[in-house]
Amino acid sequence: MNQRLSRERQHIHFFAYLVGTGIHLASWRHETAFPQASIDFWHQVRLAKTAEDAKFDAIFLGDSLAIDETSNPGILNRFDPIGLVTALGAVTSTIGLIATSSTSYDEPYNFARAALTADHISGGRVGWNIVTTRDLTNSTAGNFSAEEHFDHSLRYRRAEEFVQVTQGLWNSWDHDAFMYNKDAGQFFDRHKLNPLNFRGEFFKVAGPLNIGPSPQHSPLLAQAGTSGPGQKLGARFANALFASHPDIPQARGYRESIRAQAAAFGRDPDELYVYQAISPVVADTREEALERIRELDNLITDQQVLDFLQEYFGGQLDFTGLGADASVAQAGIPSIAQPRTDFRSAGEQIHGREDEVTLKDLYSILTGDKRNHDFIGTPGHVADSLERWHAEGAADGFNLMFSLLPQDLERFADAVIPLLQERGLARTEYSGTTLKSHLGLDPQAKGQP
């Protein structure tokens, strides 16, 4: 392990997941919330700079390609992720900027060009969160002239090919291909131009791409997926893996598995970072933190919960007569013979607790809230939990999905980060200027098919 990578591996790494007023479904109704947050650029700048001051690795922007009246209000009216990271790259200096983009409803050439443009503008700080698109609304295909959403296995076959093509396009030019030699009349070295000429099951792309390498060569690859094909995709290509597990044993098992899979692909497992998704709530006392959670939960309406679940389960269950406080078991959800493939992660989180997890709890889980009592309480309690998960091999870092923004982000940055810095577990300064450098990776490493 090189010195740069060894240094970064001593730290706990953080991404800040930014979505409107927060991941909580009712955060926009909070008395302190700014409901227009998701469409206000300068609000996004404030959040990014708060995370940058705390020396986070990156901010993280999710995405969705279809909405309906039951969707999280934070995604109903918001910026395109690639457009937003491009703009943020011009007004921030060091923090990474990760944008989500789907391999199911885009073309590699268009995406590769837009993402590498953003990477250049930011000075090499962009990352790509590779997704195959969850179809929460059962209507995504209709936005792309398609009759139905791709099935799970096809989506991941297409995703592998999409990433191969994208990386091939990003490798179109050697880093020193452009000579700009006025005297010799030589703009570039033809021997350092690499046509692609890819032909596969889904794509036929000639290349080359009409933009050269960025200061970190190309965007960092990130990916989330717990299914077999999802883990394979991440182990083969990504440097940042997102996961969500309720306890240390399960989280450690996933991390060990994904590292072993990466090694089987001939990769160095230490160049993969597993970020567990959590929604930390920091307060002066644990009771105060729990009260803040209750305050937000009380702003969710029963009808909002039931309408979403009725549509999500596609008529497999009838929620008539049930309240949002009914348990998952009472609603009959465990009896569904063939649940949706994207229910896998939620099912793992509630397994064994079906009698105590309410429909409101399930709604929060399905739409992004990542509560875990290890990360709810005083700054010291949260810092201790982060240290324990890191020390016991459950996580290399954390994707922080705050319930209420900017308050929860600011509390974490002001109260928890200094404790970790005192313990030598969080950086006090950036050691480089690119996103890959924040993870101790070779800043000019090419993607490998």
C-alpha positions in Angstrom: 0.0 0.0 0.0 1.5 3.4 -1.0 2.0 6.1 1.5 -0.8 8.3 0.2 -3.3 5.4 0.4 -2.1 4.3 3.8 -2.6 7.8 5.2 -6.1 8.1 3.9 -7.0 4.7 5.2 -6.4 5.8 8.8 -9.3 8.3 8.5 -13.0 7.9 8.6 -14.4 9.2 5.3 -17.6 11.2 4.8 -20.0 12.1 2.0 -22.8 14.5 2.5 -26.0 13.4 0.7 -27.8 16.6 -0.3 -31.5 16.6 -1.1 -33.7 19.6 -0.6 -34.5 20.3 3.0 -33.3 16.8 4.0 -34.0 13.1 3.5 -37.0 13.1 5.9 -40.3 13.1 3.9 -41.7 15.9 6.0 -38.6 18.0 6.5 -40.0 20.7 4.2 -42.8 21.3 6.7 -40.5 22.0 9.6 -40.7 25.5 11.0 -37.1 26.2 10.2 -37.1 24.7 6.7 -36.7 26.5 3.4 -39.1 24.6 1.1 -37.6 25.9 -2.1 -34.1 24.5 -1.1 -33.9 21.9 -3.9 -34.2 24.6 -6.6 -32.2 27.4 -5.0 -28.6 27.3 -6.2 -27.1 29.4 -3.4 -28.7 27.1 -0.8 -26.8 24.3 -2.4 -23.6 26.3 -2.4 -24.1 26.9 1.4 -24.5 23.2 2.0 -21.5 22.3 -0.1 -19.2 24.8 1.6 -20.3 23.6 5.0 -19.2 20.1 4.0 -16.0 21.5 2.5 -15.1 23.4 5.7 -15.6 20.1 7.6 -13.2 18.4 5.1 -15.7 15.8 3.8 -14.6 13.8 0.8 -17.5 14.9 -1.3 -21.1 15.9 -1.5 -23.5 13.4 -3.1 -26.5 14.1 -5.3 -29.1 11.4 -6.0 -31.5 11.4 -8.8 -34.8 10.0 -10.1 -36.2 9.9 -13.6 -39.9 9.8 -12.7 -42.1 11.4 -10.1 -45.7 11.3 -9.1 -47.9 12.8 -6.4 -46.6 10.4 -3.7 -42.9 11.2 -4.3 -40.7 12.8 -1.7 -41.3 16.5 -2.0 -37.5 17.0 -2.1 -37.4 15.4 -5.6 -40.4 17.0 -7.1 -38.7 20.2 -8.2 -34.9 20.0 -8.3 -31.8 20.4 -10.5 -30.3 17.8 -12.8 -27.3 16.4 -10.9 -24.7 16.8 -13.7 -25.8 20.4 -14.2 -25.6 21.1 -10.5 -22.1 19.6 -9.9 -20.9 21.5 -13.0 -22.0 24.8 -11.4 -20.8 23.9 -7.9 -17.4 23.1 -9.3 -17.0 26.8 -10.1 -17.8 28.1 -6.6 -16.1 25.4 -4.4 -12.4 24.7 -4.3 -11.6 21.2 -3.0 -14.6 19.1 -2.0 -15.6 16.3 -4.3 -18.9 16.5 -6.2 -20.7 13.2 -6.9 -23.6 13.1 -9.3 -26.0 10.2 -9.9 -26.7 9.1 -13.5 -28.6 6.1 -14.9 -27.2 3.5 -17.2 -30.7 2.5 -18.2 -31.9 5.7 -19.7 -28.9 7.5 -21.3 -26.3 7.0 -23.9 -22.6 6.5 -22.9 -21.2 9.2 -25.3 -23.6 11.9 -24.1 -23.0 11.1 -20.5 -19.2 10.6 -20.8 -18.8 14.1 -22.4 -21.0 15.9 -19.9 -19.4 14.2 -16.8 -15.8 14.8 -18.1 -16.7 18.5 -18.8 -17.9 18.9 -15.2 -14.7 17.2 -14.0 -12.5 19.6 -16.0 -14.5 22.7 -14.7 -14.0 21.5 -11.1 -10.3 20.8 -11.5 -10.8 17.0 -11.2 -13.4 16.7 -8.3 -16.4 14.9 -9.9 -17.6 11.4 -9.2 -20.3 9.3 -11.0 -22.8 7.3 -8.9 -23.7 4.5 -11.2 -27.3 3.4 -10.9 -29.6 1.2 -13.0 -32.7 3.1 -11.7 -35.2 2.0 -9.2 -38.8 2.4 -10.6 -40.5 3.6 -7.4 -43.4 5.1 -9.3 -43.9 2.2 -11.8 -43.8 4.9 -14.5 -40.1 5.5 -15.4 -40.2 3.7 -18.8 -43.0 6.0 -20.0 -40.6 9.0 -19.8 -38.3 7.4 -22.3 -40.5 6.1 -25.1 -40.5 2.6 -23.6 -43.3 0.2 -22.7 -41.9 -1.2 -19.5 -38.9 -0.8 -17.2 -36.0 -3.1 -17.9 -35.9 -6.2 -15.7 -33.3 -6.5 -13.0 -30.8 -8.8 -14.8 -31.0 -6.9 -18.1 -30.4 -3.6 -16.3 -27.2 -4.8 -14.8 -25.9 -6.4 -18.1 -26.5 -3.1 -19.7 -24.9 -1.2 -16.9 -21.6 -3.2 -17.2 -21.5 -2.5 -20.9 -22.4 1.2 -20.3 -19.5 1.6 -17.9 -17.1 -0.2 -20.2 -18.0 2.1 -23.0 -17.8 5.2 -20.8 -14.4 4.3 -19.5 -13.2 3.5 -23.0 -14.3 7.0 -24.1 -12.6 8.6 -21.2 -9.4 6.8 -22.3 -9.7 8.3 -25.8 -6.6 10.6 -25.2 -3.4 10.0 -23.4 -2.8 12.7 -20.7 -0.1 14.3 -22.8 -1.7 13.9 -26.2 -2.3 17.6 -26.8 1.0 19.2 -27.6 -0.2 22.7 -28.8 3.1 23.1 -30.7 2.7 26.3 -32.7 6.1 26.2 -34.3 5.6 22.6 -35.7 1.9 23.1 -36.4 1.2 20.1 -34.2 -1.9 20.4 -32.1 -1.8 16.8 -30.8 0.2 13.6 -31.1 -1.7 11.2 -33.3 -0.1 8.2 -31.6 -1.7 9.2 -28.3 -5.3 9.2 -29.7 -7.2 5.9 -28.9 -10.3 5.2 -31.0 -12.8 3.0 -29.2 -14.7 1.0 -31.9 -16.8 -0.8 -29.3 -19.5 -3.3 -30.4 -21.5 -5.1 -27.7 -25.0 -6.4 -26.8 -26.4 -2.9 -26.1 -24.0 -0.3 -27.6 -22.0 0.4 -30.7 -19.8 3.3 -30.1 -16.9 4.4 -32.4 -15.3 7.2 -30.4 -13.0 9.0 -29.7 -14.5 11.4 -27.2 -14.0 15.1 -28.0 -12.5 16.1 -24.7 -9.3 14.9 -23.0 -8.4 13.8 -19.5 -9.1 16.0 -16.5 -6.6 16.6 -13.6 -7.7 13.3 -12.1 -8.0 11.7 -15.6 -11.8 11.0 -15.3 -14.6 11.0 -12.7 -14.3 8.7 -9.7 -16.8 5.8 -9.9 -19.3 5.1 -7.1 -22.0 2.5 -6.9 -24.7 1.2 -4.6 -26.2 -2.3 -5.0 -26.6 -5.2 -2.6 -28.0 -7.8 -5.0 -25.6 -10.2 -6.6 -25.3 -8.3 -9.9 -25.1 -5.0 -8.1 -22.2 -6.2 -6.0 -20.4 -7.6 -9.0 -20.8 -4.2 -10.8 -19.4 -2.3 -7.8 -16.5 -4.8 -7.2 -15.5 -4.6 -10.8 -15.5 -0.9 -11.4 -16.2 1.4 -8.3 -13.9 3.0 -5.8 -16.8 4.1 -3.5 -19.4 1.6 -2.6 -22.6 2.6 -0.8 -24.4 0.2 1.6 -27.0 0.3 4.3 -26.8 -2.3 7.1 -28.4 -2.1 10.6 -25.5 -3.5 12.6 -21.8 -4.1 12.6 -21.8 -7.8 11.8 -23.9 -7.4 8.7 -22.0 -4.4 7.6 -18.7 -6.1 8.1 -19.9 -9.2 6.2 -20.8 -7.0 3.2 -17.5 -5.1 3.3 -15.5 -8.4 3.4 -17.5 -9.8 0.6 -17.1 -6.8 -1.7 -13.4 -6.6 -1.1 -13.0 -10.3 -1.9 -15.0 -9.9 -5.1 -12.8 -6.9 -6.1 -9.7 -9.0 -5.5 -11.1 -11.7 -7.8 -11.2 -9.0 -10.5 -7.5 -8.4 -10.0 -8.1 -5.1 -8.1 -6.5 -3.9 -4.9 -9.3 -4.2 -2.2 -7.7 -1.2 -0.3 -8.7 1.0 -3.2 -12.3 0.4 -2.5 -14.1 2.4 0.2 -17.4 1.2 1.7 -19.6 4.0 2.9 -22.5 3.0 5.1 -25.6 5.2 4.7 -26.8 6.7 8.0 -29.0 9.5 9.1 -27.3 10.9 12.2 -29.1 13.2 14.6 -26.9 15.1 17.0 -28.1 17.0 20.1 -27.0 17.9 23.6 -28.8 14.8 25.0 -30.2 11.6 23.6 -33.7 12.5 24.6 -33.4 15.8 22.7 -32.3 14.0 19.6 -35.2 11.5 19.8 -37.6 14.4 20.3 -36.3 16.0 17.2 -37.1 12.8 15.3 -40.6 12.6 16.7 -41.1 16.2 15.8 -40.4 15.4 12.1 -42.3 12.2 12.1 -45.4 13.9 13.4 -45.4 16.0 10.2 -46.0 13.0 8.0 -49.6 12.4 7.2 -51.2 8.9 7.3 -52.7 9.4 3.8 -49.2 10.2 2.4 -47.9 6.9 3.8 -50.8 4.8 2.6 -51.0 6.2 -0.9 -47.3 5.6 -1.4 -47.4 2.0 -0.2 -50.5 1.2 -2.2 -48.8 2.3 -5.4 -45.4 0.9 -4.4 -46.8 -2.6 -3.9 -48.8 -2.4 -7.1 -52.1 -3.6 -5.8 -50.6 -6.7 -4.2 -52.0 -5.6 -0.8 -55.0 -3.5 0.2 -54.2 -1.0 2.9 -57.8 0.1 3.3 -58.7 0.5 7.0 -55.1 0.6 8.2 -53.4 3.5 9.8 -49.8 4.5 9.3 -49.0 3.2 12.8 -50.1 -0.4 11.8 -47.2 -2.8 11.7 -45.7 -4.3 8.6 -46.9 -7.7 9.8 -50.5 -6.5 10.3 -50.5 -5.2 6.7 -49.4 -8.6 5.4 -46.2 -7.4 3.7 -44.2 -10.5 4.9 -46.6 -12.7 3.1 -46.0 -11.3 -0.4 -44.6 -14.2 -2.4 -42.6 -12.2 -4.9 -41.9 -8.7 -3.7 -40.2 -6.1 -5.9 -36.5 -6.6 -6.5 -35.8 -3.2 -5.0 -37.5 -4.2 -1.8 -34.5 -6.4 -0.9 -32.6 -3.8 1.1 -35.7 -2.7 3.0 -36.6 -6.3 3.7 -33.2 -6.9 5.2 -33.5 -3.9 7.4 -36.9 -4.9 8.9 -36.3 -8.7 9.0 -37.2 -10.1 12.4 -38.9 -6.8 13.4 -42.0 -7.0 11.3 -44.3 -6.8 14.3 -42.7 -3.6 15.5 -41.8 -1.7 12.3 -44.8 0.5 11.4 -46.0 1.4 7.9 -44.7 4.9 8.6 -41.3 3.4 9.4 -41.3 1.4 6.2 -42.3 4.5 4.2 -39.2 6.3 5.6 -36.9 3.4 4.9 -38.2 3.0 1.3 -37.8 6.7 0.6 -34.3 7.1 2.0 -34.2 7.6 5.8 -31.3 5.7 7.3 -31.9 5.9 11.1 -29.7 3.8 13.4 -29.7 4.3 17.1 -25.9 4.1 17.2 -25.9 7.5 15.5 -28.6 9.3 17.4 -27.6 11.2 20.5 -24.8 13.4 21.9 -21.7 14.3 19.8 -19.6 12.0 21.9 -22.0 9.1 21.5 -22.1 9.5 17.7 -18.3 9.9 17.4 -17.8 6.8 19.5 -20.2 4.8 17.3 -18.5 6.0 14.1 -15.1 5.0 15.6 -16.4 1.6 16.6 -17.9 0.8 13.2 -14.7 1.9 11.5 -12.4 0.0 13.9 -14.4 -3.2 13.6 -14.2 -3.3 9.8 -17.9 -2.4 9.2 -17.2 0.8 7.2 -14.4 2.8 5.6 -16.7 5.8 5.7 -20.3 7.0 5.9 -22.7 8.6 3.5 -24.5 11.0 5.7 -28.2 11.3 4.8 -29.3 14.1 7.1 -33.0 14.3 8.0 -33.1 18.1 8.1 -30.9 20.4 6.2 -28.9 22.5 6.8 -29.3 22.1 10.6 -28.3 18.4 10.9 -25.3 18.9 8.6 -24.1 22.0 10.5 -24.5 20.2 13.9 -22.5 17.3 12.7 -19.8 19.4 11.2 -19.5 21.7 14.3 -19.8 19.0 17.0 -18.8 15.6 15.8 -16.0 16.3 13.2 -13.8 18.1 15.8 -14.0 15.1 18.2 -12.9 12.8 15.4 -10.1 15.2 14.4 -8.8 15.2 18.0 -8.7 11.4 17.8 -6.8 11.5 14.5 -9.8 9.9 12.7 -10.8 12.7 10.5 -8.6 14.9 8.3 -7.9 18.5 9.4 -6.8 19.5 5.9 -7.1 18.1 2.4 -3.9 16.4 1.2 -4.7 17.0 -2.5 -7.1 18.9 -4.8 -8.9 16.1 -6.6 -11.6 13.7 -5.5 -9.4 10.7 -6.1 -6.6 12.3 -4.0 -9.1 12.5 -1.1 -9.1 8.7 -1.2 -5.4 8.3 -1.7 -5.9 7.0 -5.2 -3.6 7.5 -8.2 -4.8 10.8 -9.6 -4.1 9.7 -13.2 -5.3 6.1 -13.0 -7.3 5.1 -16.1 -10.5 3.0 -15.7 -10.0 -0.6 -16.5 -12.6 -2.6 -18.4 
